[in-house]
Amino acid sequence: MNRNRVALPSNPDQMRVMSTPENILATYDRVGPAWAQRRDRRLQERKWLDKMISAAPHHQGRRRVLDLGCGAGRPIAEYLADRGIAVTGVDGAQSMIALFRSVLPQQTAIHRDMRGLSLGQTYDAILAWDSFFHLSPADQRAMFPVFAAHAADNAALMFTSGPYEGVEIGEVEGEAVYHASLSPDEYRALLSENGFTELAFAPEDADCGGRTIWLARYKSTDH
């Protein structure tokens, strides 16, 4: 589930205490810059990013993407921006937002926790790639109304999760990092309850680093 690939530590109970959803942002503030420098930039995510772009509507001739947990902006937000997409990056780690601004100074960067986010505007696509799964199960459930509140009509939503329900502790730059996942059935129910139609589900996609990927489309009930 993690930004690389989850591996349970030798003492998971001890690591679980060390890493919680509450301290994940502080962890990335500390180690995020080193992680970003070493991040794989071969863009194995390209296939899925292209699917999201294709599924997203246009807004006055240009697509707008809300990138939740945007990190340093490279390579994903950079790839989107290079295709003429207006990217709004949101991250709760100040060091990550600082790097995003340096990489993509023409795009919008917001230092804010995605939990309870309310920007007062909608987007043609919402992306939570290798970020949403750092939230607790309760906070993940609460994110679906947040997704819907920021989704333009027919907007695409794409996020990564685990392939099954559970909590795992991974490692980034020697630090423990918390990950959680709901069951696929619960994700499907949450999508449906909040106005989203599933377009694709790829559990542990071997062509994308083993990530489990969801792609959905939003349809406002006002139409």
Secondary structure by P-SEA (a helix, b strand, c coil): ccccbbbbcccaaaaaaaccccaaaaaaaacaaaaaaaccccccaaaaaaaaaaaccccccbbbbbcccccccccaaaaaaaaccbbbbbbccaaaaaaaaaacccbbbbbcccccccccccccbbbbccccccccaaaaaaaaaaaaaacccbbbbbbccccccbbbbbbcccbbbbbbbccaaaaaaaaaaabbbbcccccccccccbbbbbbbbbbbccc
